[in-house]
């Protein structure tokens, strides 16, 4: 079984109020030096068998049409290795 990860983030030009709230709270909690926070989503998809180009193409299609709102979000697709867990 293989795992593919889809990370979804707001596009840089889109305001991120949740990220801003976290960024403002961090210094109050003693975490200094963090100048920006962006919040996103992570999807982990378990696949049967090997991950080939056809499987990745299907996952990219799912990400583009269902997992991400591509008007305001960007996404990346990557295969997670055992070391990457």
Backbone as CSV, one residue per row, in Angstrom:
resi,resn,N_x,N_y,N_z,CA_x,CA_y,CA_z,C_x,C_y,C_z
1,UNK,0.836,-1.170,0.000,0.000,0.000,0.000,0.886,1.240,0.000
2,UNK,0.482,2.261,-0.732,1.256,3.490,-0.829,0.417,4.653,-0.323
3,UNK,1.092,5.672,0.134,0.414,6.871,0.612,0.806,8.059,-0.255
4,UNK,-0.212,8.781,-0.692,0.002,10.022,-1.433,-0.592,11.152,-0.603
5,UNK,0.148,12.239,-0.496,-0.279,13.384,0.303,-0.616,14.536,-0.630
6,UNK,-1.768,15.146,-0.380,-2.178,16.354,-1.099,-2.220,17.479,-0.071
7,UNK,-1.361,18.474,-0.252,-1.356,19.655,0.608,-2.070,20.775,-0.124
8,UNK,-3.019,21.408,0.554,-3.814,22.482,-0.033,-3.583,23.746,0.793
9,UNK,-3.215,24.822,0.122,-2.974,26.107,0.789,-3.691,27.216,0.039
10,UNK,-4.121,28.231,0.793,-4.668,29.411,0.140,-3.596,30.039,-0.743
11,UNK,-4.009,30.562,-1.874,-3.066,31.271,-2.729,-2.502,32.458,-1.965
12,UNK,-1.261,32.867,-2.268,-0.616,33.944,-1.499,-1.417,35.246,-1.464
13,UNK,-2.155,35.532,-2.512,-2.889,36.801,-2.557,-4.217,36.759,-1.794
14,UNK,-4.598,35.598,-1.281,-5.845,35.449,-0.532,-5.560,35.640,0.957
15,UNK,-6.346,36.472,1.627,-6.180,36.679,3.055,-6.445,35.376,3.808
16,UNK,-5.690,35.174,4.885,-5.803,33.968,5.705,-6.075,34.397,7.153
17,UNK,-7.339,34.665,7.500,-7.628,35.152,8.855,-7.247,34.159,9.957
18,UNK,-7.379,32.866,9.699,-6.980,31.893,10.725,-5.470,31.913,10.931
19,UNK,-4.726,31.981,9.842,-3.271,32.083,9.958,-2.854,33.352,10.673
20,UNK,-3.528,34.467,10.389,-3.216,35.732,11.054,-3.501,35.653,12.546
21,UNK,-4.605,35.017,12.928,-4.936,34.873,14.347,-3.872,34.050,15.066
22,UNK,-3.417,32.973,14.437,-2.367,32.152,15.032,-1.083,32.961,15.146
23,UNK,-0.736,33.691,14.110,0.495,34.490,14.114,0.472,35.527,15.242
24,UNK,-0.678,36.154,15.471,-0.784,37.152,16.544,-0.709,36.497,17.929
25,UNK,-1.186,35.259,18.059,-1.194,34.583,19.356,0.175,34.025,19.745
26,UNK,0.985,33.668,18.784,2.262,33.005,19.087,3.156,33.814,20.026
27,UNK,3.379,35.121,19.802,4.230,35.866,20.741,3.664,35.898,22.163
28,UNK,2.339,35.954,22.293,1.732,35.941,23.632,1.995,34.622,24.347
29,UNK,2.236,33.567,23.580,2.505,32.252,24.150,3.998,31.958,24.279
30,UNK,4.823,32.967,23.974,6.260,32.825,24.130,7.008,32.364,22.897
31,UNK,6.343,32.317,21.757,7.002,31.900,20.511,7.338,33.143,19.698
32,UNK,8.561,33.617,19.826,8.996,34.856,19.171,9.664,34.560,17.830
33,UNK,9.697,35.574,16.972,10.438,35.491,15.723,9.684,34.887,14.555
34,UNK,8.426,34.525,14.739,7.627,33.980,13.637,6.875,35.144,13.009
35,UNK,7.181,35.428,11.750,6.644,36.637,11.123,5.386,36.407,10.297
36,UNK,5.074,35.153,9.942,3.877,34.897,9.146,3.437,33.454,9.348
37,UNK,2.126,33.235,9.316,1.558,31.892,9.418,0.483,31.766,8.353
38,UNK,0.518,30.684,7.615,-0.540,30.347,6.659,-1.081,28.985,7.052
39,UNK,-2.380,28.862,7.108,-2.997,27.598,7.478,-3.509,26.902,6.234
40,UNK,-3.385,25.583,6.212,-3.845,24.824,5.054,-4.476,23.513,5.461
41,UNK,-4.631,22.649,4.479,-5.224,21.327,4.687,-4.265,20.276,4.149
42,UNK,-4.290,19.114,4.773,-3.472,17.983,4.325,-4.392,16.782,4.185
43,UNK,-4.347,16.148,3.024,-5.106,14.933,2.765,-4.114,13.801,2.545
44,UNK,-4.310,12.687,3.239,-3.481,11.496,3.044,-4.349,10.438,2.379
45,UNK,-3.946,10.000,1.211,-4.703,9.002,0.454,-3.897,7.715,0.391
46,UNK,-4.476,6.628,0.866,-3.841,5.314,0.800,-4.281,4.646,-0.497
47,UNK,-3.318,4.153,-1.267,-3.599,3.519,-2.548,-3.230,2.048,-2.508
48,UNK,-4.005,1.261,-3.221,-3.653,-0.139,-3.410,-2.558,-0.212,-4.471
49,UNK,-1.575,-1.004,-4.228,-0.530,-1.197,-5.229,0.423,-0.023,-5.319
50,UNK,1.207,-0.044,-6.391,2.228,0.978,-6.611,1.606,2.273,-7.100
51,UNK,2.323,3.348,-6.842,1.894,4.656,-7.331,2.607,4.913,-8.650
52,UNK,1.841,4.915,-9.746,2.416,5.201,-11.055,1.853,6.534,-11.556
53,UNK,2.253,6.925,-12.736,1.807,8.215,-13.287,0.297,8.272,-13.463
54,UNK,-0.332,7.154,-13.814,-1.786,7.135,-13.978,-2.485,7.384,-12.643
55,UNK,-1.983,6.760,-11.581,-2.567,6.964,-10.250,-2.389,8.409,-9.805
56,UNK,-1.192,8.970,-10.031,-0.952,10.366,-9.660,-1.843,11.318,-10.464
57,UNK,-2.071,11.004,-11.723,-2.958,11.833,-12.552,-4.374,11.814,-11.997
58,UNK,-4.847,10.642,-11.546,-6.186,10.549,-10.945,-6.278,11.360,-9.661
59,UNK,-5.213,11.310,-8.860,-5.206,12.061,-7.610,-5.158,13.557,-7.885
60,UNK,-4.372,13.968,-8.875,-4.352,15.398,-9.241,-5.731,15.856,-9.707
61,UNK,-6.420,14.999,-10.462,-7.774,15.325,-10.910,-8.725,15.463,-9.713
62,UNK,-8.611,14.550,-8.744,-9.448,14.635,-7.542,-9.135,15.900,-6.753
63,UNK,-7.858,16.234,-6.659,-7.467,17.437,-5.926,-8.011,18.685,-6.607
64,UNK,-7.907,18.715,-7.923,-8.343,19.898,-8.670,-9.855,20.063,-8.663
65,UNK,-10.587,18.955,-8.664,-12.041,19.060,-8.774,-12.771,18.927,-7.442
66,UNK,-12.104,18.391,-6.413,-12.831,18.103,-5.177,-12.105,18.560,-3.913
67,UNK,-10.810,18.275,-3.800,-10.093,18.552,-2.556,-9.721,20.015,-2.387
68,UNK,-9.492,20.714,-3.487,-9.090,22.116,-3.426,-10.063,22.972,-4.224
69,UNK,-10.272,24.174,-3.745,-11.010,25.179,-4.507,-9.960,25.974,-5.268
70,UNK,-9.723,25.616,-6.513,-8.591,26.174,-7.260,-8.737,27.647,-7.596
71,UNK,-9.888,28.227,-7.311,-10.028,29.676,-7.477,-9.206,30.391,-6.415
72,UNK,-9.190,29.842,-5.194,-8.497,30.511,-4.097,-7.386,29.668,-3.463
73,UNK,-7.235,28.408,-3.894,-6.249,27.526,-3.266,-5.328,26.898,-4.315
74,UNK,-4.090,26.665,-3.894,-3.121,25.883,-4.660,-2.969,24.535,-3.967
75,UNK,-2.503,23.540,-4.699,-2.261,22.238,-4.082,-1.008,21.610,-4.643
76,UNK,-0.418,20.725,-3.841,0.706,19.916,-4.290,0.372,18.461,-3.994
77,UNK,0.888,17.569,-4.817,0.691,16.135,-4.662,2.076,15.500,-4.559
78,UNK,2.247,14.647,-3.546,3.539,13.965,-3.403,3.334,12.587,-2.813
79,UNK,4.225,11.697,-3.158,4.227,10.349,-2.601,5.023,10.383,-1.326
80,UNK,4.440,9.867,-0.260,5.147,9.830,1.027,5.864,8.502,1.153
81,UNK,7.142,8.580,1.446,7.952,7.371,1.614,7.942,6.951,3.079
82,UNK,8.433,5.767,3.352,8.489,5.270,4.719,9.282,6.228,5.600
83,UNK,10.398,6.778,5.088,11.216,7.700,5.860,10.494,9.011,6.106
84,UNK,9.521,9.362,5.202,8.815,10.634,5.287,7.653,10.629,6.254
85,UNK,7.406,9.506,6.912,6.286,9.413,7.861,6.534,10.246,9.074
